[in-house]
Amino acid sequence: MHSIDTKTPNKSQPRPEDKQSNNELLATSALTMLSTIMGTVAFVGIHHRYRKQRQPDARLQDYVVGIRSQLQSLTSTPTPQLARFSYACQQAATAWQHAYHLSLDDRQNTNHHSVADFSALHTTTVLTRPICWVSGVASMPKNSALANDDQRDDNDFGVVGIDAERQIVWQTTMPERVHDIVVQPVLSNQDSTVKNHSSRDVVVMGRRPSEKFWVLDTATGHVKFAINAANNRHFYGHACYSLDGKLLYVTENDTISLDGKIGIYDAYDNYKKIAEYDSYGIGPHELIMHPDGETLVIANGGIKTEQASREELNLDSMRPSLVYLNRHTGALLEQIMPEHNQMSVRHLAMHGDGTVMIGIQFQGEKHINVPLVLTHKRGDTDFKPLIMPNDQWQRFHQYIASVAVDSARNLLCVTTPIGGCAAIYDLNTRKLIDDVSLPDCAGVAVFLRQSTNKTANHYERSGFIVSDGQGQLTRLTVNDLSIANSDIVTTNEAIVKDSQYHMMSFDNHLQAL
């Protein structure tokens, strides 16, 4: 009898034909991947060569930076998995940027650098959409779920351009933290003396006591110039243009006498400093141009600041004031002092009728209750405070960070990061409409909504946009104004709030175009 082998075959051992099939599959996949990589490299190479012909400063890492920018334009509430993937890609893009980062001589002997000199200090990401606002960026928010303290880069400073949908259009890195953003006014084509600028400039001021400011292209965010302060001077973080866009006025400090100065820079001569006026006070902070086009309005904070720090040297004896200067001669026209010498006059906005809106930062004892939002008009002998319910100005924790005025609707918005809220006033009644909780909010500007009129090629004003350190851009609209979106959540009876989240920390000021 023949024995019969009943052993079950070992299925874990692949048959020769299976091995051959797997090898062919691996080979095919490898060839496909290699072909894809080679094709992508060839496409990028061809496209990059074309870009270099049009943009000599174009770099290969711009493609990775572009991916990073797109990831930051994801939905306002990304899933944790998608957010972590986005963050990982951002870190990869950052690593490539750092690999290309070159050392640079600061060249302290000159106060004027071209964009070519600073190409190693700035990385710009650009999308092809028009912008409506520009903001400084400090860093990733501290409460970000994407990174812990040892993963965050606290020096990740920058500037971003924002479109009408509150999405990031361009972002430009900065070597230090920035403060105010100033947009050049629209230039008149009828003025034969005006140079043919292809785009308006945006000036980015370093945070006080900085010794630099930068000039960027408004449309692209590319750095055009970096300007150093003159000897024995530092900047106080704010500037404004003349209404024709030809001259830039900058608040400065004389580091020897500690007197306030107003530096004057020629925008059509590469921002060369051409003159200097006294601010008639100490610690000039924000300044704005009067609607008459002839008068500078200056907030002298009254606080002495030494050259190398933000230490406040004279809080007991400070002398704040609001000053009106003739912009052509520097002559003092008017000077008004607040009721308390520790009411530091800090931030300003100009109503179309010439009324100045003033935000105060009180430097006195915490229990003292003083008005923090004031107005003034040429010829008035004193400031006029707005009305706070029960006179409880301590709601703002003695600190107003920004003010913005909607002249068409007679509304004023103020922000306080310490108080964690934004408040809107009705300037017809001078009363508070309401305040909205927005932790760490600071920047505020008029919200621009595209006109529904098909024949009108412009944006019309509607409410305010507020930026904060948590990465939100929040639209605030008073309920009796027109509201485009029906799905906005109403946070209280008076003000409608609509927030969009970004994976960055917005800094002090927001500027509308």
HELIX and SHEET records of a PDB file:
HELIX    1   1 PRO A   16  ARG A   54  1                                  39    
HELIX    2   2 ASP A   62  GLN A   72  1                                  11    
HELIX    3   3 PRO A   80  TYR A  100  1                                  21    
HELIX    4   4 PRO A  389  ASP A  391  5                                   3    
HELIX    5   5 TRP A  393  PHE A  396  5                                   4    
SHEET    1   A 5 HIS A 112  SER A 114  0                                        
SHEET    2   A 5 VAL A 223  ASN A 228 -1                                        
SHEET    3   A 5 LYS A 212  ASP A 217 -1                                        
SHEET    4   A 5 ASP A 201  GLY A 206 -1                                        
SHEET    5   A 5 VAL A 178  VAL A 183 -1                                        
SHEET    1   B 5 THR A 124  VAL A 126  0                                        
SHEET    2   B 5 ILE A 168  MET A 174 -1                                        
SHEET    3   B 5 PHE A 157  ILE A 162 -1                                        
SHEET    4   B 5 TRP A 133  SER A 139 -1                                        
SHEET    5   B 5 SER A 505  ALA A 512 -1                                        
SHEET    1   C 4 ARG A 233  TYR A 241  0                                        
SHEET    2   C 4 LEU A 247  ASP A 254 -1                                        
SHEET    3   C 4 GLY A 260  ASP A 266 -1                                        
SHEET    4   C 4 LYS A 272  ASP A 278 -1                                        
SHEET    1   D 4 PRO A 284  MET A 289  0                                        
SHEET    2   D 4 THR A 295  ASN A 300 -1                                        
SHEET    3   D 4 SER A 321  ASN A 326 -1                                        
SHEET    4   D 4 LEU A 332  ILE A 336 -1                                        
SHEET    1   E 4 MET A 343  MET A 350  0                                        
SHEET    2   E 4 VAL A 356  PHE A 362 -1                                        
SHEET    3   E 4 VAL A 373  HIS A 376 -1                                        
SHEET    4   E 4 LYS A 384  PRO A 385 -1                                        
SHEET    1   F 4 SER A 402  ASP A 406  0                                        
SHEET    2   F 4 LEU A 411  THR A 416 -1                                        
SHEET    3   F 4 CYS A 421  ASP A 426 -1                                        
SHEET    4   F 4 LYS A 431  SER A 437 -1                                        
SHEET    1   G 4 CYS A 441  GLN A 450  0                                        
SHEET    2   G 4 TYR A 459  ASP A 468 -1                                        
SHEET    3   G 4 GLN A 472  VAL A 478 -1                                        
SHEET    4   G 4 ILE A 495  TYR A 501 -1                                        
END                                                                             
